[in-house]
């Protein structure tokens, strides 16, 4: 929940996590291999929605078995270290918004921008806690106002994207129903959406598990571990989809988590 997939989770002193997606607000904790959760009485989220968000799919072990860990020691090591890692199923609109903010931003900074935007323009779920605003709401916000929230040059992309989406009310459902390639191309027509942002939105928000986002960390892993030095990011992404198969996005998350842990350990 703090690994760069979603940005509206916080760790509590008790060891539990509190998170928001859509109009949902829940607190969760692990007791052994059992996920326990609770919600405020004002929130109507049900068990099925929680299970869906955390991707508690019966075929998880089949997905793991399909990844090429038997012949890929880098992937095998990462999978062993992060056993049980899953891809969260976020609302596509929220994933797109968060990753539009991600350019040259760290995870804590993206979290801060999401919170500032939610408090300013989102609906209150319970006292003091707000949902992210819809794209329809953002379409009525000026670039100048968003810049005042520390969005910087990203404010331009958010306002332009919001206005385009306002003219295409079926945009997100069309993306979810399209093939991966079609969906990626459709997203990349939006202002500020390049290959990496599109792949993140598709992987974490549209259930396109073949998406293989490539940021600087993944590029380094693929260069050192797979011999892809000096490859363009689009070439690395294509290699990832071909090498790891239809669940390439999960493989990417294993590798990303491993390199992020190593980097944090180096800094420490």
C-alpha positions, 0 to 999 in steps of 0.5 A: 500500500506504500509501494507506488501503486496508490497514494491515499494510504497511510500507516497508523501507529497501531500498524493498521493502514487507512486508505481511500478510493472513490467514496470508500474509506477503510482501515485494514490490517493483516492478522497472519494471512487474514485481512481484517477491515472496518469502515466508518458507519457513514461509508457503505463499502462492502466486503466484495468491494474490498476484496476486489480492490485488493485483488483477492482472486482465486487464480493468484497462484496460477498467475504466479506460476505463469511468470517466468521465474524458473528461468529468471533469477532476478524475478525469482529473487524479487518474488521470494522477497515480496511473496504475496504482492498484488496489483491493487484495482483502483478507479481508473480516473484516480489512477490517471490523476495520480500518475499525471502528477508523478513526473519528477515527483517522489511517492510522498510528494504525490501523496501530498498533492493528492491530499491537497487536491482532495481537501480543496475540491473533493467531497467530504467522506467523513469529517476531515477526510475527502475523496479525490475530485471527479474529472468533471469537477476538475474541469471547472478548476483553472490552471492558476488555481491548481498551480496554487496547490503546488501542482506546478507545470502539471496543472496545465496537463490536469486542466487540459485533460479534465476538459477533454474528458468532460467532452467524452463521458464514456472515455474511461469505460471505453479504455477499460473495454478496449484491448491493451494497445487500443487503450494505451493509444487512447490514453496517450492522446491526453495532454501530458500522458506518455507511455509510462503514465499510460501504462501505470493508469492501465495497470493499476486502474484498468486491469490491463495486467500486461502493461509494463511501466518503465520509470528510471528505476525499472530502466536500471534493473532492466539494463543491469539484469537483462542487458538492455543498456541504452535501450529506449524506454518504449523498447524496454516496455515492449521487451518486458511485455514479451519476456514476462507475458500477459502478467508482465505488470505483476513482474514489474511490481516485484522488480520495482519493489526489490530495487526500491527496497535496495535503494532505500537500504543504500540511503539508510 
